[in-house]
Amino acid sequence: MSEKSTTPKPEEKIVHVALRRAVKSALERKKKLGQYSVIWRDNQIITQGEDAPSVEQQK
């Protein structure tokens, strides 16, 4: 079995940076438009924004 490298390749770093920028841009745009967003943090679904569904609605 071959060992998997834990050091990301330069191409992987470029893709990671591009994805982070795209997500940041999308979240900022949603906030400016007054739309809520849904993210995954600490093994939980998190809704952000004034019109976000309440915790009771998510269950």
MARBA-3410 file (N, C-alpha, C, O; in Angstrom, 1 decimal):
59
0.8,-1.2,0.0,0.0,0.0,0.0,0.9,1.2,0.0,1.9,1.3,0.8 ~ 0.6,2.2,-0.8,1.4,3.4,-0.9,1.0,4.4,0.2,-0.2,4.5,0.6 ~ 2.0,5.2,0.6,1.7,6.2,1.7,1.2,7.4,1.0,1.6,7.8,-0.1 ~ 0.2,8.0,1.7,-0.4,9.3,1.2,0.3,10.5,1.8,0.6,10.5,3.0 ~ 0.7,11.4,0.9,1.4,12.6,1.4,0.5,13.5,2.1,-0.7,13.7,1.7
0.9,14.1,3.2,0.1,15.0,3.9,0.3,16.5,3.5,-0.4,17.4,3.9 ~ 1.4,16.7,2.7,1.7,18.0,2.2,0.9,18.2,1.0,1.0,17.5,0.0 ~ 0.1,19.3,0.9,-0.7,19.6,-0.3,0.2,20.0,-1.4,1.2,20.7,-1.3 ~ -0.2,19.6,-2.6,0.5,19.9,-3.8,0.2,21.4,-4.1,-0.8,21.9,-3.7 ~ 1.1,22.1,-4.9,0.8,23.5,-5.2,-0.6,23.7,-5.9,-1.2,24.7,-5.6
-1.0,22.8,-6.8,-2.3,22.9,-7.4,-3.4,22.8,-6.4,-4.4,23.5,-6.5 ~ -3.3,22.0,-5.4,-4.3,21.8,-4.4,-4.4,23.1,-3.6,-5.5,23.5,-3.2 ~ -3.3,23.8,-3.3,-3.3,25.0,-2.6,-4.0,26.1,-3.4,-4.8,26.9,-2.8 ~ -3.8,26.1,-4.7,-4.4,27.1,-5.5,-5.9,26.9,-5.5,-6.7,27.9,-5.4 ~ -6.3,25.7,-5.6,-7.8,25.4,-5.6,-8.4,25.7,-4.3,-9.5,26.3,-4.3
-7.7,25.4,-3.2,-8.2,25.7,-1.9,-8.4,27.2,-1.7,-9.5,27.7,-1.2 ~ -7.4,28.0,-2.1,-7.5,29.5,-2.0,-8.7,30.0,-2.8,-9.5,30.8,-2.4 ~ -8.8,29.5,-4.1,-9.9,29.9,-4.9,-11.3,29.6,-4.4,-12.2,30.4,-4.4 ~ -11.4,28.4,-3.8,-12.7,28.0,-3.2,-13.0,28.9,-2.0,-14.2,29.3,-1.8 ~ -12.0,29.2,-1.1,-12.3,30.0,0.0,-12.7,31.4,-0.4,-13.6,32.0,0.2
-12.1,32.0,-1.4,-12.5,33.3,-1.9,-13.9,33.3,-2.5,-14.7,34.2,-2.2 ~ -14.2,32.2,-3.2,-15.6,32.1,-3.8,-16.6,32.0,-2.7,-17.7,32.7,-2.8 ~ -16.4,31.3,-1.7,-17.3,31.1,-0.6,-17.5,32.4,0.2,-18.6,32.9,0.5 ~ -16.3,33.1,0.4,-16.4,34.4,1.1,-17.2,35.4,0.3,-18.0,36.1,0.9 ~ -17.0,35.4,-1.0,-17.7,36.4,-1.8,-19.2,36.1,-1.8,-20.0,37.0,-1.7
-19.5,34.8,-1.9,-21.0,34.4,-1.9,-21.6,34.8,-0.6,-22.8,35.2,-0.6 ~ -21.0,34.5,0.5,-21.5,34.8,1.8,-21.7,36.4,2.0,-22.7,36.8,2.5 ~ -20.7,37.1,1.5,-20.8,38.6,1.6,-22.0,39.1,0.7,-22.7,40.0,1.1 ~ -22.1,38.5,-0.5,-23.2,38.9,-1.4,-24.6,38.6,-0.7,-25.5,39.4,-0.8 ~ -24.7,37.4,-0.2,-26.0,37.1,0.5,-26.3,38.0,1.6,-27.4,38.4,1.8
-25.3,38.4,2.4,-25.5,39.3,3.5,-25.9,40.7,3.0,-26.8,41.3,3.6 ~ -25.3,41.2,1.9,-25.7,42.5,1.4,-27.1,42.5,0.8,-27.8,43.5,0.9 ~ -27.5,41.3,0.3,-28.9,41.2,-0.3,-29.9,40.9,0.8,-31.1,40.9,0.5 ~ -29.5,40.7,2.1,-30.4,40.4,3.2,-30.9,39.0,3.2,-31.9,38.7,3.8 ~ -30.2,38.1,2.6,-30.5,36.7,2.5,-29.8,36.0,3.6,-28.7,36.3,4.0
-30.4,34.9,4.1,-29.7,34.1,5.1,-28.8,33.1,4.4,-28.9,32.8,3.3 ~ -27.8,32.6,5.2,-26.9,31.6,4.7,-26.9,30.4,5.6,-27.2,30.5,6.8 ~ -26.5,29.3,5.1,-26.4,28.1,5.8,-24.9,27.6,5.7,-24.4,27.4,4.6 ~ -24.3,27.3,6.9,-22.9,26.8,6.9,-22.8,25.6,7.8,-23.7,25.4,8.6 ~ -21.7,24.9,7.7,-21.4,23.8,8.6,-20.2,24.2,9.5,-19.2,24.5,9.0
-20.5,24.2,10.8,-19.4,24.5,11.7,-19.5,23.6,13.0,-20.6,23.5,13.5 ~ -18.4,23.1,13.4,-18.4,22.3,14.6,-19.4,21.1,14.6,-20.1,20.9,15.5 ~ -19.5,20.5,13.4,-20.4,19.4,13.2,-21.9,19.7,13.4,-22.7,18.9,13.8 ~ -22.2,21.0,13.1,-23.6,21.4,13.2,-23.9,22.3,12.0,-23.1,23.0,11.4 ~ -25.2,22.3,11.6,-25.7,23.2,10.6,-26.0,24.5,11.3,-26.7,24.6,12.3
-25.5,25.6,10.7,-25.6,27.0,11.3,-26.3,27.8,10.3,-25.9,27.9,9.1 ~ -27.4,28.5,10.6,-28.0,29.5,9.8,-27.7,30.9,10.3,-27.7,31.1,11.5 ~ -27.4,31.8,9.3,-27.0,33.1,9.7,-27.8,34.1,8.9,-28.1,33.9,7.7 ~ -28.2,35.2,9.5,-28.9,36.2,8.8,-30.2,36.5,9.5,-30.7,35.7,10.3 ~ -30.8,37.7,9.3,-32.0,38.1,10.0,-33.2,37.2,9.6,-34.0,37.0,10.5
-33.3,36.8,8.4,-34.4,35.9,8.0,-34.2,34.4,8.1,-34.9,33.6,7.6 ~ -33.1,34.1,8.8,-32.8,32.7,8.9,-33.8,31.9,9.7,-34.3,32.4,10.7 ~ -34.1,30.7,9.3,-35.1,29.9,10.1,-34.6,29.7,11.5,-33.4,29.6,11.8 ~ -35.5,29.7,12.5,-35.1,29.5,13.9,-34.7,28.0,14.1,-35.0,27.2,13.2 ~ -34.2,27.7,15.2,-33.7,26.4,15.5,-34.9,25.4,15.5,-34.8,24.3,15.1
-36.1,25.9,16.0,-37.3,25.0,16.0,-37.7,24.6,14.6,-38.2,23.5,14.4 ~ -37.5,25.5,13.7,-38.0,25.2,12.3,-37.0,24.2,11.6,-37.4,23.5,10.7 ~ -35.8,24.2,12.1,-34.8,23.3,11.4,-35.0,21.8,11.8,-34.6,20.9,11.1 ~ -35.7,21.5,12.9,-35.9,20.2,13.4,-37.0,19.5,12.6,-37.2,18.3,12.9
END
